[in-house]
Amino acid sequence: MSGTREVVRIAWTPGGDRLLGTCHCGAERTGEDPAEMWDWLFAHPSGHRTKEER
Ligand SMILES: [Zn+2]
């Protein structure tokens, strides 16, 4: 814990063909479309609570 700044990031998964988005709240999501990923990150509370995995 080094602060309350909200940090989100998107990186390629080790496989290399998918993106892994990490929200500042710790939620993660994989996808193929960067725009969609940012959308999800900035929508922060929305969409995090689905039971969808992978
Ligand atoms: Zn979040």
mmCIF file of the protein (N, C-alpha, C, O) and its ligand, coordinates in Angstrom:
data_MODEL
# 
_entry.id   MODEL 
# 
loop_
_entity.id 
_entity.type 
_entity.pdbx_number_of_molecules 
1 polymer     1 
2 non-polymer 1 
# 
_entity_poly.entity_id                      1 
_entity_poly.type                           'polypeptide(L)' 
_entity_poly.nstd_linkage                   no 
_entity_poly.nstd_monomer                   no 
_entity_poly.pdbx_seq_one_letter_code       MSGTREVVRIAWTPGGDRLLGTCHCGAERTGEDPAEMWDWLFAHPSGHRTKEER 
_entity_poly.pdbx_seq_one_letter_code_can   MSGTREVVRIAWTPGGDRLLGTCHCGAERTGEDPAEMWDWLFAHPSGHRTKEER 
_entity_poly.pdbx_strand_id                 A 
# 
loop_
_entity_poly_seq.entity_id 
_entity_poly_seq.num 
_entity_poly_seq.mon_id 
_entity_poly_seq.hetero 
1 1  MET n 
1 2  SER n 
1 3  GLY n 
1 4  THR n 
1 5  ARG n 
1 6  GLU n 
1 7  VAL n 
1 8  VAL n 
1 9  ARG n 
1 10 ILE n 
1 11 ALA n 
1 12 TRP n 
1 13 THR n 
1 14 PRO n 
1 15 GLY n 
1 16 GLY n 
1 17 ASP n 
1 18 ARG n 
1 19 LEU n 
1 20 LEU n 
1 21 GLY n 
1 22 THR n 
1 23 CYS n 
1 24 HIS n 
1 25 CYS n 
1 26 GLY n 
1 27 ALA n 
1 28 GLU n 
1 29 ARG n 
1 30 THR n 
1 31 GLY n 
1 32 GLU n 
1 33 ASP n 
1 34 PRO n 
1 35 ALA n 
1 36 GLU n 
1 37 MET n 
1 38 TRP n 
1 39 ASP n 
1 40 TRP n 
1 41 LEU n 
1 42 PHE n 
1 43 ALA n 
1 44 HIS n 
1 45 PRO n 
1 46 SER n 
1 47 GLY n 
1 48 HIS n 
1 49 ARG n 
1 50 THR n 
1 51 LYS n 
1 52 GLU n 
1 53 GLU n 
1 54 ARG n 
# 
loop_
_struct_asym.id 
_struct_asym.entity_id 
A 1 
B 2 
# 
loop_
_chem_comp.id 
_chem_comp.type 
_chem_comp.mon_nstd_flag 
ALA 'L-peptide linking' y 
ARG 'L-peptide linking' y 
ASP 'L-peptide linking' y 
CYS 'L-peptide linking' y 
GLU 'L-peptide linking' y 
GLY 'peptide linking'   y 
HIS 'L-peptide linking' y 
ILE 'L-peptide linking' y 
LEU 'L-peptide linking' y 
LYS 'L-peptide linking' y 
MET 'L-peptide linking' y 
PHE 'L-peptide linking' y 
PRO 'L-peptide linking' y 
SER 'L-peptide linking' y 
THR 'L-peptide linking' y 
TRP 'L-peptide linking' y 
VAL 'L-peptide linking' y 
ZN  non-polymer         . 
# 
_pdbx_entity_nonpoly.entity_id   2 
_pdbx_entity_nonpoly.name        ? 
_pdbx_entity_nonpoly.comp_id     ZN 
# 
_pdbx_nonpoly_scheme.asym_id         B 
_pdbx_nonpoly_scheme.entity_id       2 
_pdbx_nonpoly_scheme.mon_id          ZN 
_pdbx_nonpoly_scheme.ndb_seq_num     1 
_pdbx_nonpoly_scheme.pdb_seq_num     101 
_pdbx_nonpoly_scheme.auth_seq_num    101 
_pdbx_nonpoly_scheme.pdb_mon_id      ZN 
_pdbx_nonpoly_scheme.auth_mon_id     ZN 
_pdbx_nonpoly_scheme.pdb_strand_id   A 
_pdbx_nonpoly_scheme.pdb_ins_code    . 
# 
loop_
_atom_site.group_PDB 
_atom_site.id 
_atom_site.type_symbol 
_atom_site.label_atom_id 
_atom_site.label_alt_id 
_atom_site.label_comp_id 
_atom_site.label_asym_id 
_atom_site.label_entity_id 
_atom_site.label_seq_id 
_atom_site.pdbx_PDB_ins_code 
_atom_site.Cartn_x 
_atom_site.Cartn_y 
_atom_site.Cartn_z 
_atom_site.occupancy 
_atom_site.B_iso_or_equiv 
_atom_site.pdbx_formal_charge 
_atom_site.auth_seq_id 
_atom_site.auth_comp_id 
_atom_site.auth_asym_id 
_atom_site.auth_atom_id 
_atom_site.pdbx_PDB_model_num 
ATOM   1   N  N  . MET A 1 1  ? 0.831   -1.206  0.000   1.00 0.00 ? 1   MET A N  1 
ATOM   2   C  CA . MET A 1 1  ? 0.000   0.000   0.000   1.00 0.00 ? 1   MET A CA 1 
ATOM   3   C  C  . MET A 1 1  ? 0.866   1.256   0.000   1.00 0.00 ? 1   MET A C  1 
ATOM   4   O  O  . MET A 1 1  ? 1.497   1.587   1.003   1.00 0.00 ? 1   MET A O  1 
ATOM   5   N  N  . SER A 1 2  ? 0.887   1.929   -1.103  1.00 0.00 ? 2   SER A N  1 
ATOM   6   C  CA . SER A 1 2  ? 1.726   3.118   -1.164  1.00 0.00 ? 2   SER A CA 1 
ATOM   7   C  C  . SER A 1 2  ? 0.901   4.356   -1.500  1.00 0.00 ? 2   SER A C  1 
ATOM   8   O  O  . SER A 1 2  ? 1.454   5.384   -1.889  1.00 0.00 ? 2   SER A O  1 
ATOM   9   N  N  . GLY A 1 3  ? -0.396  4.263   -1.354  1.00 0.00 ? 3   GLY A N  1 
ATOM   10  C  CA . GLY A 1 3  ? -1.210  5.425   -1.674  1.00 0.00 ? 3   GLY A CA 1 
ATOM   11  C  C  . GLY A 1 3  ? -2.585  5.022   -2.133  1.00 0.00 ? 3   GLY A C  1 
ATOM   12  O  O  . GLY A 1 3  ? -2.898  3.836   -2.243  1.00 0.00 ? 3   GLY A O  1 
ATOM   13  N  N  . THR A 1 4  ? -3.397  6.007   -2.399  1.00 0.00 ? 4   THR A N  1 
ATOM   14  C  CA . THR A 1 4  ? -4.754  5.695   -2.814  1.00 0.00 ? 4   THR A CA 1 
ATOM   15  C  C  . THR A 1 4  ? -4.971  6.025   -4.285  1.00 0.00 ? 4   THR A C  1 
ATOM   16  O  O  . THR A 1 4  ? -6.099  6.014   -4.778  1.00 0.00 ? 4   THR A O  1 
ATOM   17  N  N  . ARG A 1 5  ? -3.874  6.318   -4.979  1.00 0.00 ? 5   ARG A N  1 
ATOM   18  C  CA . ARG A 1 5  ? -4.011  6.645   -6.383  1.00 0.00 ? 5   ARG A CA 1 
ATOM   19  C  C  . ARG A 1 5  ? -4.586  5.448   -7.140  1.00 0.00 ? 5   ARG A C  1 
ATOM   20  O  O  . ARG A 1 5  ? -4.188  4.303   -6.924  1.00 0.00 ? 5   ARG A O  1 
ATOM   21  N  N  . GLU A 1 6  ? -5.500  5.733   -8.000  1.00 0.00 ? 6   GLU A N  1 
ATOM   22  C  CA . GLU A 1 6  ? -6.118  4.657   -8.750  1.00 0.00 ? 6   GLU A CA 1 
ATOM   23  C  C  . GLU A 1 6  ? -5.260  4.298   -9.956  1.00 0.00 ? 6   GLU A C  1 
ATOM   24  O  O  . GLU A 1 6  ? -5.008  5.121   -10.836 1.00 0.00 ? 6   GLU A O  1 
ATOM   25  N  N  . VAL A 1 7  ? -4.834  3.079   -9.968  1.00 0.00 ? 7   VAL A N  1 
ATOM   26  C  CA . VAL A 1 7  ? -3.968  2.646   -11.056 1.00 0.00 ? 7   VAL A CA 1 
ATOM   27  C  C  . VAL A 1 7  ? -4.609  1.477   -11.787 1.00 0.00 ? 7   VAL A C  1 
ATOM   28  O  O  . VAL A 1 7  ? -5.013  0.477   -11.193 1.00 0.00 ? 7   VAL A O  1 
ATOM   29  N  N  . VAL A 1 8  ? -4.682  1.642   -13.055 1.00 0.00 ? 8   VAL A N  1 
ATOM   30  C  CA . VAL A 1 8  ? -5.161  0.533   -13.874 1.00 0.00 ? 8   VAL A CA 1 
ATOM   31  C  C  . VAL A 1 8  ? -4.091  0.237   -14.915 1.00 0.00 ? 8   VAL A C  1 
ATOM   32  O  O  . VAL A 1 8  ? -3.309  1.115   -15.280 1.00 0.00 ? 8   VAL A O  1 
ATOM   33  N  N  . ARG A 1 9  ? -4.060  -0.962  -15.375 1.00 0.00 ? 9   ARG A N  1 
ATOM   34  C  CA . ARG A 1 9  ? -3.066  -1.273  -16.389 1.00 0.00 ? 9   ARG A CA 1 
ATOM   35  C  C  . ARG A 1 9  ? -3.561  -2.379  -17.318 1.00 0.00 ? 9   ARG A C  1 
ATOM   36  O  O  . ARG A 1 9  ? -4.404  -3.205  -16.970 1.00 0.00 ? 9   ARG A O  1 
ATOM   37  N  N  . ILE A 1 10 ? -3.004  -2.345  -18.482 1.00 0.00 ? 10  ILE A N  1 
ATOM   38  C  CA . ILE A 1 10 ? -3.339  -3.378  -19.461 1.00 0.00 ? 10  ILE A CA 1 
ATOM   39  C  C  . ILE A 1 10 ? -2.034  -3.933  -20.006 1.00 0.00 ? 10  ILE A C  1 
ATOM   40  O  O  . ILE A 1 10 ? -1.141  -3.178  -20.392 1.00 0.00 ? 10  ILE A O  1 
ATOM   41  N  N  . ALA A 1 11 ? -1.930  -5.231  -20.033 1.00 0.00 ? 11  ALA A N  1 
ATOM   42  C  CA . ALA A 1 11 ? -0.709  -5.843  -20.536 1.00 0.00 ? 11  ALA A CA 1 
ATOM   43  C  C  . ALA A 1 11 ? -1.069  -7.098  -21.318 1.00 0.00 ? 11  ALA A C  1 
ATOM   44  O  O  . ALA A 1 11 ? -2.135  -7.688  -21.144 1.00 0.00 ? 11  ALA A O  1 
ATOM   45  N  N  . TRP A 1 12 ? -0.155  -7.475  -22.172 1.00 0.00 ? 12  TRP A N  1 
ATOM   46  C  CA . TRP A 1 12 ? -0.376  -8.716  -22.907 1.00 0.00 ? 12  TRP A CA 1 
ATOM   47  C  C  . TRP A 1 12 ? -0.197  -9.888  -21.966 1.00 0.00 ? 12  TRP A C  1 
ATOM   48  O  O  . TRP A 1 12 ? 0.664   -9.874  -21.086 1.00 0.00 ? 12  TRP A O  1 
ATOM   49  N  N  . THR A 1 13 ? -1.010  -10.887 -22.160 1.00 0.00 ? 13  THR A N  1 
ATOM   50  C  CA . THR A 1 13 ? -0.855  -12.090 -21.358 1.00 0.00 ? 13  THR A CA 1 
ATOM   51  C  C  . THR A 1 13 ? 0.375   -12.829 -21.864 1.00 0.00 ? 13  THR A C  1 
ATOM   52  O  O  . THR A 1 13 ? 0.809   -12.614 -22.996 1.00 0.00 ? 13  THR A O  1 
ATOM   53  N  N  . PRO A 1 14 ? 0.937   -13.700 -21.032 1.00 0.00 ? 14  PRO A N  1 
ATOM   54  C  CA . PRO A 1 14 ? 2.122   -14.461 -21.440 1.00 0.00 ? 14  PRO A CA 1 
ATOM   55  C  C  . PRO A 1 14 ? 1.916   -15.180 -22.760 1.00 0.00 ? 14  PRO A C  1 
ATOM   56  O  O  . PRO A 1 14 ? 2.862   -15.360 -23.527 1.00 0.00 ? 14  PRO A O  1 
ATOM   57  N  N  . GLY A 1 15 ? 0.706   -15.585 -23.022 1.00 0.00 ? 15  GLY A N  1 
ATOM   58  C  CA . GLY A 1 15 ? 0.418   -16.262 -24.288 1.00 0.00 ? 15  GLY A CA 1 
ATOM   59  C  C  . GLY A 1 15 ? 0.645   -15.343 -25.471 1.00 0.00 ? 15  GLY A C  1 
ATOM   60  O  O  . GLY A 1 15 ? 1.024   -15.786 -26.555 1.00 0.00 ? 15  GLY A O  1 
ATOM   61  N  N  . GLY A 1 16 ? 0.408   -14.053 -25.253 1.00 0.00 ? 16  GLY A N  1 
ATOM   62  C  CA . GLY A 1 16 ? 0.717   -13.089 -26.286 1.00 0.00 ? 16  GLY A CA 1 
ATOM   63  C  C  . GLY A 1 16 ? -0.432  -12.716 -27.198 1.00 0.00 ? 16  GLY A C  1 
ATOM   64  O  O  . GLY A 1 16 ? -0.309  -11.786 -27.995 1.00 0.00 ? 16  GLY A O  1 
ATOM   65  N  N  . ASP A 1 17 ? -1.528  -13.412 -27.099 1.00 0.00 ? 17  ASP A N  1 
ATOM   66  C  CA . ASP A 1 17 ? -2.612  -13.096 -28.020 1.00 0.00 ? 17  ASP A CA 1 
ATOM   67  C  C  . ASP A 1 17 ? -3.821  -12.495 -27.323 1.00 0.00 ? 17  ASP A C  1 
ATOM   68  O  O  . ASP A 1 17 ? -4.867  -12.280 -27.936 1.00 0.00 ? 17  ASP A O  1 
ATOM   69  N  N  . ARG A 1 18 ? -3.662  -12.229 -26.037 1.00 0.00 ? 18  ARG A N  1 
ATOM   70  C  CA . ARG A 1 18 ? -4.775  -11.627 -25.317 1.00 0.00 ? 18  ARG A CA 1 
ATOM   71  C  C  . ARG A 1 18 ? -4.263  -10.553 -24.376 1.00 0.00 ? 18  ARG A C  1 
ATOM   72  O  O  . ARG A 1 18 ? -3.092  -10.529 -23.997 1.00 0.00 ? 18  ARG A O  1 
ATOM   73  N  N  . LEU A 1 19 ? -5.176  -9.669  -24.012 1.00 0.00 ? 19  LEU A N  1 
ATOM   74  C  CA . LEU A 1 19 ? -4.815  -8.598  -23.104 1.00 0.00 ? 19  LEU A CA 1 
ATOM   75  C  C  . LEU A 1 19 ? -5.335  -8.913  -21.712 1.00 0.00 ? 19  LEU A C  1 
ATOM   76  O  O  . LEU A 1 19 ? -6.414  -9.478  -21.537 1.00 0.00 ? 19  LEU A O  1 
ATOM   77  N  N  . LEU A 1 20 ? -4.540  -8.531  -20.737 1.00 0.00 ? 20  LEU A N  1 
ATOM   78  C  CA . LEU A 1 20 ? -4.980  -8.690  -19.362 1.00 0.00 ? 20  LEU A CA 1 
ATOM   79  C  C  . LEU A 1 20 ? -5.118  -7.305  -18.748 1.00 0.00 ? 20  LEU A C  1 
ATOM   80  O  O  . LEU A 1 20 ? -4.136  -6.578  -18.599 1.00 0.00 ? 20  LEU A O  1 
ATOM   81  N  N  . GLY A 1 21 ? -6.328  -6.957  -18.399 1.00 0.00 ? 21  GLY A N  1 
ATOM   82  C  CA . GLY A 1 21 ? -6.569  -5.657  -17.782 1.00 0.00 ? 21  GLY A CA 1 
ATOM   83  C  C  . GLY A 1 21 ? -6.689  -5.830  -16.283 1.00 0.00 ? 21  GLY A C  1 
ATOM   84  O  O  . GLY A 1 21 ? -7.397  -6.715  -15.802 1.00 0.00 ? 21  GLY A O  1 
ATOM   85  N  N  . THR A 1 22 ? -5.985  -4.968  -15.541 1.00 0.00 ? 22  THR A N  1 
ATOM   86  C  CA . THR A 1 22 ? -6.055  -5.031  -14.090 1.00 0.00 ? 22  THR A CA 1 
ATOM   87  C  C  . THR A 1 22 ? -6.602  -3.726  -13.557 1.00 0.00 ? 22  THR A C  1 
ATOM   88  O  O  . THR A 1 22 ? -6.037  -2.661  -13.804 1.00 0.00 ? 22  THR A O  1 
ATOM   89  N  N  . CYS A 1 23 ? -7.681  -3.804  -12.839 1.00 0.00 ? 23  CYS A N  1 
ATOM   90  C  CA . CYS A 1 23 ? -8.299  -2.613  -12.275 1.00 0.00 ? 23  CYS A CA 1 
ATOM   91  C  C  . CYS A 1 23 ? -7.591  -2.236  -10.976 1.00 0.00 ? 23  CYS A C  1 
ATOM   92  O  O  . CYS A 1 23 ? -6.927  -3.067  -10.356 1.00 0.00 ? 23  CYS A O  1 
ATOM   93  N  N  . HIS A 1 24 ? -7.739  -0.977  -10.575 1.00 0.00 ? 24  HIS A N  1 
ATOM   94  C  CA . HIS A 1 24 ? -7.105  -0.534  -9.327  1.00 0.00 ? 24  HIS A CA 1 
ATOM   95  C  C  . HIS A 1 24 ? -7.676  -1.242  -8.121  1.00 0.00 ? 24  HIS A C  1 
ATOM   96  O  O  . HIS A 1 24 ? -7.083  -1.218  -7.043  1.00 0.00 ? 24  HIS A O  1 
ATOM   97  N  N  . CYS A 1 25 ? -8.829  -1.877  -8.294  1.00 0.00 ? 25  CYS A N  1 
ATOM   98  C  CA . CYS A 1 25 ? -9.450  -2.589  -7.174  1.00 0.00 ? 25  CYS A CA 1 
ATOM   99  C  C  . CYS A 1 25 ? -8.983  -4.032  -7.126  1.00 0.00 ? 25  CYS A C  1 
ATOM   100 O  O  . CYS A 1 25 ? -9.341  -4.783  -6.219  1.00 0.00 ? 25  CYS A O  1 
ATOM   101 N  N  . GLY A 1 26 ? -8.178  -4.413  -8.117  1.00 0.00 ? 26  GLY A N  1 
ATOM   102 C  CA . GLY A 1 26 ? -7.635  -5.761  -8.096  1.00 0.00 ? 26  GLY A CA 1 
ATOM   103 C  C  . GLY A 1 26 ? -8.340  -6.712  -9.044  1.00 0.00 ? 26  GLY A C  1 
ATOM   104 O  O  . GLY A 1 26 ? -7.884  -7.834  -9.265  1.00 0.00 ? 26  GLY A O  1 
ATOM   105 N  N  . ALA A 1 27 ? -9.438  -6.266  -9.596  1.00 0.00 ? 27  ALA A N  1 
ATOM   106 C  CA . ALA A 1 27 ? -10.156 -7.116  -10.534 1.00 0.00 ? 27  ALA A CA 1 
ATOM   107 C  C  . ALA A 1 27 ? -9.350  -7.263  -11.817 1.00 0.00 ? 27  ALA A C  1 
ATOM   108 O  O  . ALA A 1 27 ? -8.657  -6.338  -12.241 1.00 0.00 ? 27  ALA A O  1 
ATOM   109 N  N  . GLU A 1 28 ? -9.450  -8.420  -12.416 1.00 0.00 ? 28  GLU A N  1 
ATOM   110 C  CA . GLU A 1 28 ? -8.730  -8.641  -13.657 1.00 0.00 ? 28  GLU A CA 1 
ATOM   111 C  C  . GLU A 1 28 ? -9.681  -9.158  -14.714 1.00 0.00 ? 28  GLU A C  1 
ATOM   112 O  O  . GLU A 1 28 ? -10.700 -9.784  -14.423 1.00 0.00 ? 28  GLU A O  1 
ATOM   113 N  N  . ARG A 1 29 ? -9.315  -8.877  -15.942 1.00 0.00 ? 29  ARG A N  1 
ATOM   114 C  CA . ARG A 1 29 ? -10.148 -9.358  -17.037 1.00 0.00 ? 29  ARG A CA 1 
ATOM   115 C  C  . ARG A 1 29 ? -9.297  -9.522  -18.282 1.00 0.00 ? 29  ARG A C  1 
ATOM   116 O  O  . ARG A 1 29 ? -8.438  -8.692  -18.579 1.00 0.00 ? 29  ARG A O  1 
ATOM   117 N  N  . THR A 1 30 ? -9.544  -10.582 -18.991 1.00 0.00 ? 30  THR A N  1 
ATOM   118 C  CA . THR A 1 30 ? -8.816  -10.784 -20.237 1.00 0.00 ? 30  THR A CA 1 
ATOM   119 C  C  . THR A 1 30 ? -9.727  -10.483 -21.412 1.00 0.00 ? 30  THR A C  1 
ATOM   120 O  O  . THR A 1 30 ? -10.945 -10.643 -21.327 1.00 0.00 ? 30  THR A O  1 
ATOM   121 N  N  . GLY A 1 31 ? -9.134  -10.051 -22.492 1.00 0.00 ? 31  GLY A N  1 
ATOM   122 C  CA . GLY A 1 31 ? -9.906  -9.741  -23.678 1.00 0.00 ? 31  GLY A CA 1 
ATOM   123 C  C  . GLY A 1 31 ? -8.978  -9.521  -24.850 1.00 0.00 ? 31  GLY A C  1 
ATOM   124 O  O  . GLY A 1 31 ? -7.756  -9.600  -24.723 1.00 0.00 ? 31  GLY A O  1 
ATOM   125 N  N  . GLU A 1 32 ? -9.577  -9.246  -25.990 1.00 0.00 ? 32  GLU A N  1 
ATOM   126 C  CA . GLU A 1 32 ? -8.762  -9.069  -27.190 1.00 0.00 ? 32  GLU A CA 1 
ATOM   127 C  C  . GLU A 1 32 ? -8.790  -7.638  -27.687 1.00 0.00 ? 32  GLU A C  1 
ATOM   128 O  O  . GLU A 1 32 ? -7.956  -7.248  -28.504 1.00 0.00 ? 32  GLU A O  1 
ATOM   129 N  N  . ASP A 1 33 ? -9.744  -6.849  -27.201 1.00 0.00 ? 33  ASP A N  1 
ATOM   130 C  CA . ASP A 1 33 ? -9.904  -5.493  -27.697 1.00 0.00 ? 33  ASP A CA 1 
ATOM   131 C  C  . ASP A 1 33 ? -9.499  -4.469  -26.640 1.00 0.00 ? 33  ASP A C  1 
ATOM   132 O  O  . ASP A 1 33 ? -10.166 -4.346  -25.613 1.00 0.00 ? 33  ASP A O  1 
ATOM   133 N  N  . PRO A 1 34 ? -8.416  -3.735  -26.879 1.00 0.00 ? 34  PRO A N  1 
ATOM   134 C  CA . PRO A 1 34 ? -7.934  -2.743  -25.919 1.00 0.00 ? 34  PRO A CA 1 
ATOM   135 C  C  . PRO A 1 34 ? -9.007  -1.725  -25.552 1.00 0.00 ? 34  PRO A C  1 
ATOM   136 O  O  . PRO A 1 34 ? -9.145  -1.346  -24.389 1.00 0.00 ? 34  PRO A O  1 
ATOM   137 N  N  . ALA A 1 35 ? -9.763  -1.288  -26.553 1.00 0.00 ? 35  ALA A N  1 
ATOM   138 C  CA . ALA A 1 35 ? -10.806 -0.287  -26.288 1.00 0.00 ? 35  ALA A CA 1 
ATOM   139 C  C  . ALA A 1 35 ? -11.841 -0.834  -25.320 1.00 0.00 ? 35  ALA A C  1 
ATOM   140 O  O  . ALA A 1 35 ? -12.316 -0.137  -24.424 1.00 0.00 ? 35  ALA A O  1 
ATOM   141 N  N  . GLU A 1 36 ? -12.170 -2.075  -25.523 1.00 0.00 ? 36  GLU A N  1 
ATOM   142 C  CA . GLU A 1 36 ? -13.148 -2.702  -24.646 1.00 0.00 ? 36  GLU A CA 1 
ATOM   143 C  C  . GLU A 1 36 ? -12.583 -2.825  -23.240 1.00 0.00 ? 36  GLU A C  1 
ATOM   144 O  O  . GLU A 1 36 ? -13.293 -2.661  -22.247 1.00 0.00 ? 36  GLU A O  1 
ATOM   145 N  N  . MET A 1 37 ? -11.293 -3.117  -23.180 1.00 0.00 ? 37  MET A N  1 
ATOM   146 C  CA . MET A 1 37 ? -10.638 -3.274  -21.892 1.00 0.00 ? 37  MET A CA 1 
ATOM   147 C  C  . MET A 1 37 ? -10.641 -1.966  -21.111 1.00 0.00 ? 37  MET A C  1 
ATOM   148 O  O  . MET A 1 37 ? -10.963 -1.947  -19.923 1.00 0.00 ? 37  MET A O  1 
ATOM   149 N  N  . TRP A 1 38 ? -10.280 -0.875  -21.782 1.00 0.00 ? 38  TRP A N  1 
ATOM   150 C  CA . TRP A 1 38 ? -10.288 0.428   -21.108 1.00 0.00 ? 38  TRP A CA 1 
ATOM   151 C  C  . TRP A 1 38 ? -11.697 0.786   -20.676 1.00 0.00 ? 38  TRP A C  1 
ATOM   152 O  O  . TRP A 1 38 ? -11.919 1.349   -19.604 1.00 0.00 ? 38  TRP A O  1 
ATOM   153 N  N  . ASP A 1 39 ? -12.632 0.448   -21.531 1.00 0.00 ? 39  ASP A N  1 
ATOM   154 C  CA . ASP A 1 39 ? -14.025 0.715   -21.223 1.00 0.00 ? 39  ASP A CA 1 
ATOM   155 C  C  . ASP A 1 39 ? -14.397 0.052   -19.908 1.00 0.00 ? 39  ASP A C  1 
ATOM   156 O  O  . ASP A 1 39 ? -15.033 0.648   -19.038 1.00 0.00 ? 39  ASP A O  1 
ATOM   157 N  N  . TRP A 1 40 ? -13.990 -1.168  -19.798 1.00 0.00 ? 40  TRP A N  1 
ATOM   158 C  CA . TRP A 1 40 ? -14.305 -1.948  -18.599 1.00 0.00 ? 40  TRP A CA 1 
ATOM   159 C  C  . TRP A 1 40 ? -13.597 -1.353  -17.384 1.00 0.00 ? 40  TRP A C  1 
ATOM   160 O  O  . TRP A 1 40 ? -14.180 -1.258  -16.304 1.00 0.00 ? 40  TRP A O  1 
ATOM   161 N  N  . LEU A 1 41 ? -12.362 -0.961  -17.562 1.00 0.00 ? 41  LEU A N  1 
ATOM   162 C  CA . LEU A 1 41 ? -11.599 -0.400  -16.451 1.00 0.00 ? 41  LEU A CA 1 
ATOM   163 C  C  . LEU A 1 41 ? -12.215 0.906   -15.955 1.00 0.00 ? 41  LEU A C  1 
ATOM   164 O  O  . LEU A 1 41 ? -12.347 1.131   -14.752 1.00 0.00 ? 41  LEU A O  1 
ATOM   165 N  N  . PHE A 1 42 ? -12.582 1.749   -16.894 1.00 0.00 ? 42  PHE A N  1 
ATOM   166 C  CA . PHE A 1 42 ? -13.129 3.046   -16.491 1.00 0.00 ? 42  PHE A CA 1 
ATOM   167 C  C  . PHE A 1 42 ? -14.558 2.927   -15.984 1.00 0.00 ? 42  PHE A C  1 
ATOM   168 O  O  . PHE A 1 42 ? -15.055 3.817   -15.295 1.00 0.00 ? 42  PHE A O  1 
ATOM   169 N  N  . ALA A 1 43 ? -15.201 1.848   -16.318 1.00 0.00 ? 43  ALA A N  1 
ATOM   170 C  CA . ALA A 1 43 ? -16.550 1.619   -15.812 1.00 0.00 ? 43  ALA A CA 1 
ATOM   171 C  C  . ALA A 1 43 ? -16.479 1.020   -14.416 1.00 0.00 ? 43  ALA A C  1 
ATOM   172 O  O  . ALA A 1 43 ? -17.480 0.606   -13.832 1.00 0.00 ? 43  ALA A O  1 
ATOM   173 N  N  . HIS A 1 44 ? -15.265 0.991   -13.912 1.00 0.00 ? 44  HIS A N  1 
ATOM   174 C  CA . HIS A 1 44 ? -14.862 0.319   -12.669 1.00 0.00 ? 44  HIS A CA 1 
ATOM   175 C  C  . HIS A 1 44 ? -15.895 -0.545  -11.921 1.00 0.00 ? 44  HIS A C  1 
ATOM   176 O  O  . HIS A 1 44 ? -15.775 -1.770  -11.943 1.00 0.00 ? 44  HIS A O  1 
ATOM   177 N  N  . PRO A 1 45 ? -16.877 0.032   -11.277 1.00 0.00 ? 45  PRO A N  1 
ATOM   178 C  CA . PRO A 1 45 ? -17.736 -0.856  -10.475 1.00 0.00 ? 45  PRO A CA 1 
ATOM   179 C  C  . PRO A 1 45 ? -18.583 -1.768  -11.351 1.00 0.00 ? 45  PRO A C  1 
ATOM   180 O  O  . PRO A 1 45 ? -18.955 -2.867  -10.940 1.00 0.00 ? 45  PRO A O  1 
ATOM   181 N  N  . SER A 1 46 ? -18.881 -1.314  -12.540 1.00 0.00 ? 46  SER A N  1 
ATOM   182 C  CA . SER A 1 46 ? -19.760 -2.096  -13.408 1.00 0.00 ? 46  SER A CA 1 
ATOM   183 C  C  . SER A 1 46 ? -19.012 -3.259  -14.050 1.00 0.00 ? 46  SER A C  1 
ATOM   184 O  O  . SER A 1 46 ? -17.908 -3.096  -14.570 1.00 0.00 ? 46  SER A O  1 
ATOM   185 N  N  . GLY A 1 47 ? -19.617 -4.401  -14.006 1.00 0.00 ? 47  GLY A N  1 
ATOM   186 C  CA . GLY A 1 47 ? -19.060 -5.541  -14.706 1.00 0.00 ? 47  GLY A CA 1 
ATOM   187 C  C  . GLY A 1 47 ? -18.072 -6.346  -13.898 1.00 0.00 ? 47  GLY A C  1 
ATOM   188 O  O  . GLY A 1 47 ? -17.638 -7.411  -14.337 1.00 0.00 ? 47  GLY A O  1 
ATOM   189 N  N  . HIS A 1 48 ? -17.704 -5.856  -12.719 1.00 0.00 ? 48  HIS A N  1 
ATOM   190 C  CA . HIS A 1 48 ? -16.728 -6.581  -11.913 1.00 0.00 ? 48  HIS A CA 1 
ATOM   191 C  C  . HIS A 1 48 ? -17.361 -7.751  -11.175 1.00 0.00 ? 48  HIS A C  1 
ATOM   192 O  O  . HIS A 1 48 ? -16.686 -8.696  -10.766 1.00 0.00 ? 48  HIS A O  1 
ATOM   193 N  N  . ARG A 1 49 ? -18.650 -7.663  -11.019 1.00 0.00 ? 49  ARG A N  1 
ATOM   194 C  CA . ARG A 1 49 ? -19.281 -8.639  -10.136 1.00 0.00 ? 49  ARG A CA 1 
ATOM   195 C  C  . ARG A 1 49 ? -19.915 -9.817  -10.847 1.00 0.00 ? 49  ARG A C  1 
ATOM   196 O  O  . ARG A 1 49 ? -20.632 -10.610 -10.237 1.00 0.00 ? 49  ARG A O  1 
ATOM   197 N  N  . THR A 1 50 ? -19.655 -9.927  -12.105 1.00 0.00 ? 50  THR A N  1 
ATOM   198 C  CA . THR A 1 50 ? -20.213 -11.082 -12.797 1.00 0.00 ? 50  THR A CA 1 
ATOM   199 C  C  . THR A 1 50 ? -19.452 -12.319 -12.359 1.00 0.00 ? 50  THR A C  1 
ATOM   200 O  O  . THR A 1 50 ? -18.339 -12.227 -11.841 1.00 0.00 ? 50  THR A O  1 
ATOM   201 N  N  . LYS A 1 51 ? -20.042 -13.442 -12.564 1.00 0.00 ? 51  LYS A N  1 
ATOM   202 C  CA . LYS A 1 51 ? -19.347 -14.675 -12.199 1.00 0.00 ? 51  LYS A CA 1 
ATOM   203 C  C  . LYS A 1 51 ? -18.527 -15.196 -13.369 1.00 0.00 ? 51  LYS A C  1 
ATOM   204 O  O  . LYS A 1 51 ? -17.923 -16.267 -13.316 1.00 0.00 ? 51  LYS A O  1 
ATOM   205 N  N  . GLU A 1 52 ? -18.533 -14.412 -14.404 1.00 0.00 ? 52  GLU A N  1 
ATOM   206 C  CA . GLU A 1 52 ? -17.799 -14.827 -15.593 1.00 0.00 ? 52  GLU A CA 1 
ATOM   207 C  C  . GLU A 1 52 ? -16.299 -14.891 -15.312 1.00 0.00 ? 52  GLU A C  1 
ATOM   208 O  O  . GLU A 1 52 ? -15.718 -13.957 -14.758 1.00 0.00 ? 52  GLU A O  1 
ATOM   209 N  N  . GLU A 1 53 ? -15.692 -15.989 -15.695 1.00 0.00 ? 53  GLU A N  1 
ATOM   210 C  CA . GLU A 1 53 ? -14.252 -16.125 -15.524 1.00 0.00 ? 53  GLU A CA 1 
ATOM   211 C  C  . GLU A 1 53 ? -13.643 -16.642 -16.812 1.00 0.00 ? 53  GLU A C  1 
ATOM   212 O  O  . GLU A 1 53 ? -14.035 -17.687 -17.331 1.00 0.00 ? 53  GLU A O  1 
ATOM   213 N  N  . ARG A 1 54 ? -12.710 -15.915 -17.301 1.00 0.00 ? 54  ARG A N  1 
ATOM   214 C  CA . ARG A 1 54 ? -12.036 -16.235 -18.546 1.00 0.00 ? 54  ARG A CA 1 
ATOM   215 C  C  . ARG A 1 54 ? -12.957 -16.067 -19.741 1.00 0.00 ? 54  ARG A C  1 
ATOM   216 O  O  . ARG A 1 54 ? -12.543 -16.297 -20.877 1.00 0.00 ? 54  ARG A O  1 
HETATM 217 ZN ZN . ZN  B 2 .  ? -12.451 -2.117  -10.298 1.00 0.00 2 101 ZN  A ZN 1 
# 
